[in-house]
Amino acid sequence: MTTVLDRIVAAHREAAAADTRELERLKEEAAAAPPARPFRKGLGHYGITVIAEIKRRSPSKGDLAPDLVPAVLAKAYADGGADCLSVLTEVEFFGGAAADLAEARSAVDLPILRKDFTVSEADVYDARAMGADAVLLIVAALSQSELSALRLLAHQLDMTAPVEVHDEEELERALDAGAKLVGVNQRDLRTFEVDAGRAERLAEAMPPGVVKVAESGIGNADDVRRLASGGYDAVLVGESLVTSAEPAAAVRMLKGA
């Protein structure tokens, strides 16, 4: 049975195969970007870190905030005390754009994660060129060799590479690839169901020294407290923030947990 994740990854691999741009040119564009901001630095050092996400829509919920203004939302998140930003740049399924990331970065000084389905070296160079300080690698979307190579490339470009997992097998693959920052998505990208216990189970399997980030299904301070007590250093929150009438206050509420 073909899942939403399968369709998304297939679309990105098709686009990557059709990309005729020369890698040397992409390297030059990435090198010309402003220096990367330290995304990983400070995660969890002063209480649980909030990574606030700019997201227009999702395959499971449809439109969330289709008319959002990235600069305005980024400033609101910063005013609320967000430590980092995550910006969806995936176009077809999430309604994002590279311009959203560039606009958010120009509005605030916070480090920014490019949230997308990275499947090629060109994707990593594009992330740096558009101003991203970190690039997401999803284990379920990559072979082991791709995961290791793309994580190394991100490191060479001075970017952080959070590695997203959904189960124990994917966690083992992430650690084997050298991941030092692991995001546990509580939403299964194949079924889009949220399992609130997934993050707690996987946290127990992570070795010391790995920065732990919980993603999806986080809507209030109780969720944050539960994850903090389970050993998480950070939470990545999107839906509950982009749909809030007062996003700055919503971030403060999460930080207060």
C-alpha positions in Angstrom: 0.0 0.0 0.0 1.4 3.4 -1.0 1.5 5.9 1.9 1.6 9.7 1.9 5.3 9.5 2.8 5.9 7.2 -0.2 4.2 9.7 -2.5 6.1 12.7 -1.0 9.5 11.0 -1.2 8.8 9.7 -4.7 8.0 13.2 -5.9 11.2 14.6 -4.4 13.3 11.8 -5.9 11.7 12.4 -9.3 12.5 16.1 -9.0 16.1 15.3 -7.9 16.6 13.0 -10.9 15.4 15.8 -13.2 17.7 18.4 -11.7 20.3 19.3 -14.3 22.1 22.0 -12.3 25.9 21.5 -11.8 26.9 20.7 -8.3 29.9 23.0 -8.5 27.6 25.9 -9.2 25.4 24.9 -6.1 28.6 24.7 -4.0 29.4 28.3 -5.0 26.0 29.5 -4.1 26.1 27.8 -0.7 29.6 29.3 -0.1 28.2 32.7 -0.8 25.5 32.5 1.8 25.9 34.3 5.2 27.7 32.2 7.9 25.5 29.5 9.5 24.1 30.3 12.9 24.7 27.7 15.6 21.5 25.7 15.6 22.5 23.0 18.1 24.3 25.3 20.5 22.2 25.9 23.6 19.6 23.2 23.0 18.4 22.1 26.4 21.1 24.0 28.3 18.7 26.4 30.0 15.6 24.3 30.3 13.7 22.7 27.4 14.3 24.5 24.1 11.4 25.5 21.8 11.8 25.2 18.1 8.9 27.1 16.6 7.7 26.1 13.2 6.4 28.2 10.2 4.1 25.9 8.3 1.2 26.8 6.0 -0.5 23.4 5.7 0.0 19.6 6.3 -1.2 16.5 4.4 -3.1 15.3 7.5 -4.9 18.6 8.5 -5.0 20.6 5.2 -4.6 24.3 5.4 -3.4 25.6 8.8 -2.3 29.2 8.1 -2.1 29.5 4.3 -1.9 33.3 4.4 0.8 33.6 7.1 3.6 36.2 6.7 6.9 34.5 7.5 8.6 37.7 8.8 5.7 38.6 11.0 5.4 35.1 12.5 9.1 34.7 12.9 9.2 38.0 14.9 6.3 36.9 17.0 8.0 33.6 17.8 11.2 35.5 18.7 9.2 37.8 21.0 7.8 34.8 22.7 11.2 33.4 23.5 11.6 30.7 20.8 15.2 29.4 20.7 15.2 28.3 17.0 12.9 28.3 14.0 11.8 25.5 11.6 10.5 26.6 8.2 8.7 24.2 5.8 10.0 24.7 2.3 8.2 21.7 0.8 5.9 23.1 -1.9 3.4 20.4 -3.1 2.3 18.8 0.1 3.0 21.5 2.7 2.6 24.8 0.7 6.0 26.0 1.7 8.7 27.8 -0.3 12.4 28.7 -0.1 11.3 32.3 0.0 9.5 31.6 3.4 12.8 30.6 4.9 14.7 33.5 3.4 12.1 36.0 4.7 12.1 34.5 8.2 15.9 34.6 8.4 16.0 38.2 7.4 13.5 39.1 10.1 15.2 37.5 13.2 18.5 36.4 14.5 17.4 32.9 15.4 19.0 29.8 13.9 16.7 28.2 11.3 16.1 24.6 10.3 15.0 23.9 6.7 12.2 21.4 7.1 11.8 19.4 3.9 12.4 16.0 2.4 16.1 16.0 1.7 17.1 13.3 -0.8 20.2 14.6 -2.6 23.4 16.6 -2.3 21.7 19.4 -4.2 19.0 19.7 -1.5 21.7 20.3 1.1 23.5 22.9 -0.9 20.1 24.6 -1.6 19.4 24.7 2.1 22.7 26.5 2.8 22.2 28.8 -0.1 18.8 29.9 1.0 20.1 30.7 4.5 19.3 27.6 6.5 21.5 26.8 9.5 20.3 23.2 9.8 18.8 20.7 7.4 16.5 17.8 8.3 17.4 14.3 7.4 14.5 11.8 7.6 15.7 8.2 8.1 12.5 6.7 6.5 13.3 8.7 3.3 16.9 7.7 2.9 19.1 4.7 2.4 21.9 4.2 5.0 24.6 5.4 2.6 22.6 8.5 1.7 21.9 9.3 5.4 25.6 9.1 6.2 26.8 11.0 3.2 24.2 13.8 3.5 24.9 14.2 7.3 28.6 14.5 6.5 28.0 17.1 3.7 25.8 19.2 6.1 28.6 19.1 8.6 31.1 20.2 6.0 28.9 23.2 5.2 28.8 24.1 9.0 25.2 23.2 9.2 23.5 21.1 11.9 21.7 17.9 10.6 18.9 16.8 12.9 18.0 13.2 12.0 14.3 12.3 12.3 13.2 8.8 13.4 9.9 7.1 14.1 10.9 3.7 15.7 13.7 1.7 17.3 15.1 0.5 14.0 15.3 4.0 12.5 17.0 5.2 15.7 19.6 2.5 15.4 20.2 3.6 11.8 20.5 7.3 12.9 23.1 6.4 15.5 25.0 4.2 13.1 25.2 7.2 10.8 26.7 9.3 13.5 23.7 11.4 14.4 24.3 13.6 17.5 20.9 15.4 17.3 17.9 13.1 17.0 14.3 14.2 16.4 11.6 11.7 17.4 8.4 12.4 15.4 5.4 11.3 17.4 3.4 11.4 14.2 3.9 8.4 12.0 4.5 9.8 8.5 3.0 6.7 7.0 -0.3 6.7 8.8 -0.2 10.3 10.3 -1.4 8.9 13.6 0.2 10.4 16.8 1.6 8.1 19.4 2.4 10.1 22.5 4.4 7.2 24.0 6.8 6.9 21.1 9.0 9.7 22.2 9.3 8.3 25.8 10.2 4.9 24.5 12.9 6.0 22.1 14.4 8.5 24.6 15.3 5.6 26.8 17.2 3.9 23.9 19.4 6.9 23.2 22.9 7.0 24.5 24.3 9.9 26.6 25.4 12.9 24.6 22.7 12.7 22.0 20.5 15.8 21.9 16.9 14.7 21.9 14.1 16.7 20.1 10.4 15.7 20.3 8.3 16.6 17.3 4.5 16.6 16.5 1.5 16.2 18.7 2.7 18.9 21.2 0.0 21.4 22.0 0.3 22.6 25.6 2.5 23.0 28.6 1.6 19.6 30.0 3.0 18.0 26.8 6.2 19.9 27.2 6.6 19.0 30.9 6.0 15.3 30.0 8.7 15.3 27.3 11.1 17.3 29.5 10.7 14.7 32.3 11.3 12.0 29.7 14.7 13.4 29.0 14.1 15.7 26.0 16.2 18.7 25.4 13.9 20.4 22.9 10.4 20.3 21.3 9.6 21.3 17.8 6.1 22.7 17.6 4.1 23.8 14.5 0.4 23.3 14.3 -0.6 24.7 17.7 1.6 27.8 17.2 0.6 28.7 13.6 -3.1 28.3 14.4 -2.8 30.4 17.6 -4.3 33.9 17.6 -1.4 35.0 19.7 1.7 33.0 18.7 4.1 34.9 20.9 2.0 34.1 24.0 1.7 30.5 22.8 5.5 30.2 22.7 5.8 31.8 26.2 3.3 29.2 27.5 5.4 26.4 26.2 8.6 28.0 27.5 7.0 28.4 30.9 6.6 24.7 31.1 
